[in-house]
């Protein structure tokens, strides 16, 4: 699948308009729409892309809960994947241990 970035416009009837290069082939395409942050909030305060998907706008509490859940999942994954090497300065001196470079003095 080839990708081509375009700039377009959504009108009041929610029709997407974009100009394609002349050599673009005719046929079905897959479209991803990105709104600038300031344009995402609709009249009722919900996100436009969420309204388009399911007609329901999440509240800020729901957004925060989803964000918190994502961070908790990531921190749990990091905890599960960490390896205890017994080397106290591994993070600071990783170039020394990985590539044999002299230890950093700072």
Helices and strands as residue ranges (DSSP letters): E 8-10, E 16-18, H 37-40, H 48-54, H 60-81, H 94-99
